[in-house]
Amino acid sequence: MNRNSNKLTVPEAKAAMERFKMEAANEVGVNLKEGYNGDLTSRQAGSVGGQMVKKMIEAYENSIK
């Protein structure tokens, strides 16, 4: 049984998600680097994740209009 629910089902989506994450980080002023970013504060990581969710919600809302 695969317990890793964070794996992307479509391997090609990984590059798109990386670009999306970098774009969101840039928008909130967090400097991400390729690879490991474990040195980020919780606040920085949360702001990147929050920006990603905000953009996904906006995209969804625009698609249903």
C-alpha angles and dihedrals in degrees: 000000000000109000097178103103092173094072116111112238094213111054092206089062092069094077091046091050091049091053090047091050092048091049092050091047091051091051092055095041099251115141107222122184129204112275124000118029099170091131092073118111119243088250092055094046091047093051091052092049092045092051090050091052091046091053092047091052091048091050091050093048091050091050094056096050 
